[in-house]
């Protein structure tokens, strides 16, 4: 069973950048598709970015496409979310998620697709 731990959140001014990390313990992440989600108080957890097992295929929410990049280093069992040109509306708790898959092709954008979640890291963007 994989365990996930996010880090790298913090306070940043609008236009700035942050890189979130998601470190996994347990099985190798090379057998897992990975995703990033975010949530603000009173709202549903929403999809941000996804990666297939190798990182060769990625997918983004329209709101972050062109600004955020998901990547992974399976040798380090770590997934990253590089966030550039941050906006106040990006303020949220960010969660990484993993799902075991036999497909090397697929990525997943629905919350229900994922079996394992981290505890989240707060990102606050000031205007």
Backbone as JSON, one array per atom type, in Angstrom:
{
  "sequence": "XXXXXXXXXXXXXXXXXXXXXXXXXXXXXXXXXXXXXXXXXXXXXXXXXXXXXXXXXXXXXXXXXXXXXXXXXXXXXXXXXXXXXXXXXXXXXXXXXXXXXXXXXXXXXXXXXXXXXXXXXXXXXXX",
  "N": [[0.85, -1.18, 0.0], [0.66, 2.12, -0.94], [1.98, 5.11, 0.45], [1.56, 8.58, 0.65], [3.11, 11.78, 0.69], [2.88, 15.17, 0.69], [4.76, 18.16, -0.01], [6.21, 21.48, 0.02], [4.42, 23.54, -0.24], [3.2, 26.91, 0.46], [3.35, 30.48, 1.07], [2.99, 32.81, -1.49], [3.52, 35.52, -3.76], [1.26, 36.86, -6.21], [1.91, 35.88, -9.54], [4.23, 34.62, -8.94], [6.15, 31.56, -8.3], [5.92, 28.1, -7.36], [7.07, 24.88, -6.35], [5.65, 21.87, -5.86], [6.1, 18.82, -4.11], [5.61, 15.3, -4.06], [6.14, 12.7, -2.18], [6.52, 9.24, -2.19], [6.05, 6.33, -0.24], [6.62, 2.83, 0.12], [5.33, 0.64, -2.33], [6.86, 0.82, -5.64], [6.45, 3.78, -7.54], [6.27, 3.5, -10.23], [4.32, 1.78, -11.06], [1.99, 3.14, -10.86], [-0.46, 5.46, -11.86], [-0.55, 8.99, -11.54], [-1.89, 11.87, -9.85], [-2.74, 15.34, -9.31], [-4.73, 17.27, -7.18], [-6.9, 19.88, -5.95], [-8.32, 21.81, -3.25], [-10.62, 24.09, -1.88], [-12.11, 25.71, 0.98], [-15.42, 24.64, 1.5], [-15.84, 23.85, -1.06], [-15.85, 21.39, -3.72], [-13.29, 18.91, -4.11], [-11.05, 19.47, -6.67], [-9.83, 18.53, -9.9], [-6.47, 18.91, -11.01], [-4.01, 18.15, -12.37], [-2.62, 15.37, -14.23], [-0.8, 12.31, -14.67], [0.49, 9.65, -16.67], [1.87, 6.35, -16.01], [4.62, 6.5, -16.61], [5.09, 9.14, -17.04], [5.09, 10.12, -19.55], [2.78, 10.93, -20.72], [0.56, 13.53, -20.09], [-1.98, 15.5, -18.5], [-4.13, 18.31, -18.09], [-6.15, 20.51, -16.08], [-8.22, 23.03, -17.5], [-7.92, 25.48, -16.27], [-5.32, 25.62, -15.37], [-3.64, 24.9, -17.35], [-0.73, 25.38, -19.26], [0.46, 26.87, -17.31], [1.04, 25.25, -15.12], [2.99, 22.3, -14.45], [3.15, 18.86, -14.42], [5.32, 16.36, -13.28], [7.48, 13.5, -12.94], [9.7, 11.45, -11.03], [10.45, 8.39, -11.12], [12.46, 6.83, -10.12], [13.12, 8.08, -7.8], [10.8, 7.86, -6.54], [8.95, 9.98, -6.54], [6.7, 12.62, -7.25], [6.06, 15.65, -8.96], [4.76, 19.02, -8.93], [5.07, 21.69, -10.75], [4.42, 25.03, -10.44], [3.72, 27.91, -12.05], [3.47, 31.48, -12.63], [1.48, 32.11, -10.7], [-1.83, 32.63, -9.45], [-4.21, 34.45, -7.42], [-6.55, 32.9, -7.3], [-5.57, 30.36, -7.36], [-5.11, 29.62, -4.82], [-5.33, 27.16, -2.38], [-5.68, 23.95, -0.76], [-3.47, 21.53, -1.74], [-3.44, 18.3, -3.09], [-1.82, 15.19, -3.64], [-2.35, 12.2, -5.52], [-2.7, 8.68, -6.07], [-3.07, 5.88, -8.25], [-3.14, 2.46, -8.75], [-2.31, 0.89, -11.75], [-2.53, -1.21, -14.61], [-2.18, -0.25, -17.04], [0.01, 1.36, -19.2], [-0.51, 3.55, -20.57], [-2.71, 5.14, -19.83], [-3.99, 8.07, -18.14], [-5.65, 9.72, -15.4], [-8.47, 11.64, -14.45], [-10.52, 11.87, -12.66], [-11.72, 12.09, -9.32], [-12.64, 9.74, -8.21], [-11.18, 7.83, -9.48], [-8.88, 7.41, -8.12], [-7.01, 5.79, -5.57], [-5.32, 6.25, -3.42], [-4.27, 8.84, -1.26], [-2.54, 11.83, -0.35], [-1.91, 13.95, 2.56], [-2.12, 16.6, 2.02], [-1.05, 19.94, 1.1], [-0.78, 23.35, 1.9], [-1.31, 26.02, -0.29], [-0.94, 29.4, -0.76], [-1.77, 32.27, -2.45], [-1.03, 35.55, -2.71], [-2.49, 38.71, -3.58]],
  "CA": [[0.0, 0.0, 0.0], [1.5, 3.3, -1.07], [1.69, 6.27, 1.3], [1.96, 9.79, -0.05], [3.33, 12.95, 1.54], [3.15, 16.38, -0.09], [5.54, 19.23, 0.6], [6.52, 22.56, -0.9], [3.44, 24.61, -0.23], [3.57, 28.11, 1.18], [2.77, 31.77, 0.68], [3.71, 33.41, -2.61], [2.8, 36.62, -4.39], [0.75, 36.6, -7.56], [2.97, 35.9, -10.54], [5.36, 33.82, -8.48], [6.19, 30.13, -8.6], [6.18, 27.12, -6.33], [7.13, 23.49, -6.8], [5.18, 20.9, -4.89], [6.62, 17.46, -4.23], [4.8, 14.24, -3.47], [7.03, 11.57, -1.97], [5.78, 8.01, -1.93], [6.73, 5.22, 0.42], [5.95, 1.58, -0.19], [5.61, 0.15, -3.68], [7.39, 1.77, -6.6], [5.43, 4.57, -8.23], [6.24, 3.18, -11.66], [3.1, 1.03, -11.33], [0.87, 3.99, -10.49], [-0.76, 6.76, -12.45], [-0.55, 9.99, -10.47], [-2.64, 13.09, -10.1], [-2.81, 16.43, -8.33], [-6.04, 17.89, -7.01], [-6.89, 20.97, -4.97], [-9.61, 22.03, -2.6], [-10.81, 25.26, -1.04], [-13.21, 25.47, 1.93], [-16.78, 24.69, 0.99], [-15.91, 23.42, -2.46], [-15.42, 20.04, -4.04], [-11.9, 18.74, -4.53], [-11.04, 19.54, -8.12], [-8.69, 18.02, -10.64], [-5.49, 19.89, -11.48], [-3.09, 17.58, -13.36], [-2.47, 13.92, -14.14], [0.32, 11.72, -15.41], [0.49, 8.2, -16.76], [2.88, 5.72, -15.15], [5.99, 6.9, -16.92], [5.18, 10.59, -17.17], [5.15, 10.49, -20.96], [1.5, 11.54, -21.07], [0.05, 14.37, -19.02], [-3.28, 16.14, -18.78], [-4.32, 19.42, -17.17], [-7.37, 21.29, -16.06], [-8.12, 24.23, -18.33], [-7.55, 26.63, -15.45], [-3.89, 25.64, -15.06], [-2.86, 24.5, -18.54], [0.21, 26.41, -19.68], [1.12, 27.46, -16.13], [1.46, 24.16, -14.22], [3.57, 21.12, -15.09], [3.32, 17.66, -13.59], [6.43, 15.51, -13.7], [7.75, 12.46, -11.95], [10.97, 10.74, -11.03], [10.09, 7.1, -10.52], [13.62, 6.3, -9.38], [13.06, 8.7, -6.48], [9.44, 7.68, -6.02], [8.46, 11.32, -6.27], [5.98, 13.34, -8.29], [6.18, 17.09, -8.75], [3.87, 19.94, -9.61], [5.66, 23.01, -10.91], [3.35, 26.01, -10.61], [4.25, 29.21, -12.45], [2.48, 32.54, -12.84], [0.39, 31.8, -9.78], [-2.9, 33.61, -9.3], [-4.92, 34.28, -6.13], [-7.54, 31.82, -7.39], [-4.89, 29.07, -7.19], [-5.04, 29.35, -3.39], [-6.05, 25.94, -2.05], [-4.88, 22.82, -0.29], [-3.15, 20.67, -2.89], [-3.31, 16.89, -2.74], [-1.44, 14.25, -4.68], [-3.12, 10.96, -5.48], [-2.12, 7.58, -6.85], [-3.9, 4.73, -8.54], [-2.42, 1.36, -9.39], [-2.88, 0.58, -13.06], [-1.72, -2.05, -15.5], [-2.04, 0.47, -18.3], [1.11, 2.31, -19.27], [-0.98, 4.63, -21.44], [-3.76, 5.97, -19.28], [-3.97, 8.95, -16.98], [-6.99, 9.77, -14.84], [-8.8, 12.98, -13.98], [-11.64, 11.86, -11.71], [-11.36, 11.74, -7.94], [-13.0, 8.34, -7.95], [-10.19, 6.94, -10.1], [-7.68, 7.3, -7.29], [-7.15, 4.97, -4.36], [-4.43, 6.69, -2.35], [-4.2, 10.29, -1.18], [-1.73, 12.44, 0.68], [-2.61, 14.79, 3.53], [-2.3, 17.92, 1.45], [-0.17, 21.05, 1.46], [-1.46, 24.62, 1.64], [-0.72, 27.03, -1.18], [-1.65, 30.67, -0.65], [-1.25, 33.26, -3.39], [-1.51, 36.89, -2.35], [-2.62, 39.62, -4.72]],
  "C": [[0.89, 1.24, 0.0], [1.03, 4.39, -0.13], [2.31, 7.49, 0.65], [2.1, 10.95, 0.91], [3.72, 14.13, 0.67], [4.01, 17.34, 0.72], [5.73, 20.32, -0.44], [5.51, 23.68, -0.96], [3.95, 25.81, 0.55], [2.83, 29.32, 0.67], [3.63, 32.39, -0.42], [2.87, 34.54, -3.18], [2.3, 36.21, -5.77], [1.86, 36.8, -8.58], [4.17, 35.06, -10.18], [5.21, 32.35, -8.8], [6.41, 29.33, -7.33], [6.32, 25.76, -6.98], [6.72, 22.59, -5.65], [5.82, 19.54, -5.18], [5.66, 16.5, -3.54], [5.71, 13.01, -3.39], [6.22, 10.34, -1.57], [6.66, 7.01, -1.19], [5.93, 3.96, 0.17], [6.31, 1.14, -1.59], [6.16, 1.24, -4.6], [6.27, 2.49, -7.33], [5.34, 4.25, -9.71], [5.02, 2.35, -12.04], [1.83, 1.85, -11.08], [0.75, 5.19, -11.42], [-0.94, 7.75, -11.31], [-1.37, 11.21, -10.87], [-2.45, 14.1, -9.0], [-4.22, 17.01, -8.36], [-5.89, 19.04, -6.03], [-8.29, 21.2, -4.44], [-9.56, 23.3, -1.78], [-12.02, 25.01, -0.15], [-14.57, 25.62, 1.27], [-16.95, 24.25, -0.44], [-15.44, 21.98, -2.61], [-13.93, 20.04, -4.39], [-11.87, 18.65, -6.05], [-9.72, 19.06, -8.72], [-7.78, 19.16, -11.09], [-4.64, 19.31, -12.62], [-2.97, 16.09, -13.15], [-1.33, 13.46, -15.04], [0.11, 10.22, -15.53], [1.68, 7.65, -15.97], [4.28, 6.23, -15.4], [6.19, 8.41, -16.93], [5.21, 11.06, -18.61], [3.87, 11.14, -21.45], [0.97, 12.29, -19.86], [-1.23, 15.05, -19.48], [-3.53, 17.17, -17.71], [-5.73, 19.97, -17.21], [-7.16, 22.56, -16.88], [-7.58, 25.41, -17.54], [-6.05, 26.73, -15.19], [-3.02, 25.31, -16.27], [-2.0, 25.66, -19.02], [0.94, 27.07, -18.54], [1.69, 26.39, -15.21], [2.04, 23.02, -15.05], [3.71, 19.99, -14.09], [4.48, 16.86, -14.17], [6.67, 14.49, -12.61], [9.13, 11.89, -12.14], [10.71, 9.41, -10.33], [11.25, 6.49, -9.75], [13.65, 6.86, -7.97], [11.7, 8.54, -5.83], [8.77, 9.01, -5.67], [7.78, 11.91, -7.51], [6.01, 14.83, -7.94], [5.04, 17.84, -9.45], [4.54, 21.3, -9.61], [4.55, 24.0, -11.24], [3.96, 27.37, -10.87], [3.12, 30.2, -12.65], [1.24, 32.31, -11.97], [-0.58, 32.96, -9.63], [-3.59, 33.42, -7.95], [-5.93, 33.14, -6.16], [-6.9, 30.42, -7.35], [-4.75, 28.7, -5.71], [-5.92, 28.16, -3.04], [-5.12, 25.0, -1.29], [-4.7, 21.88, -1.48], [-2.84, 19.26, -2.4], [-2.73, 16.12, -3.92], [-2.19, 12.94, -4.45], [-2.48, 9.94, -6.41], [-3.15, 6.5, -7.09], [-3.07, 3.68, -9.25], [-3.1, 1.03, -10.71], [-1.94, -0.31, -13.85], [-1.48, -1.36, -16.83], [-0.85, 1.42, -18.22], [0.7, 3.56, -20.02], [-1.85, 5.64, -20.72], [-3.32, 6.92, -18.19], [-5.43, 9.15, -16.58], [-7.26, 11.13, -14.23], [-9.96, 13.02, -12.99], [-11.15, 11.46, -10.32], [-11.58, 10.26, -7.68], [-12.03, 7.35, -8.58], [-9.04, 6.61, -9.17], [-7.96, 6.6, -5.96], [-6.38, 5.51, -3.16], [-4.25, 8.21, -2.44], [-3.22, 10.7, -0.11], [-2.58, 13.31, 1.59], [-2.81, 16.21, 3.06], [-1.27, 18.92, 1.94], [-0.82, 22.35, 1.02], [-0.63, 25.5, 0.72], [-1.58, 28.28, -1.08], [-0.98, 31.68, -1.56], [-1.86, 34.6, -3.05], [-1.52, 37.79, -3.57], [-1.79, 40.88, -4.53]]
}
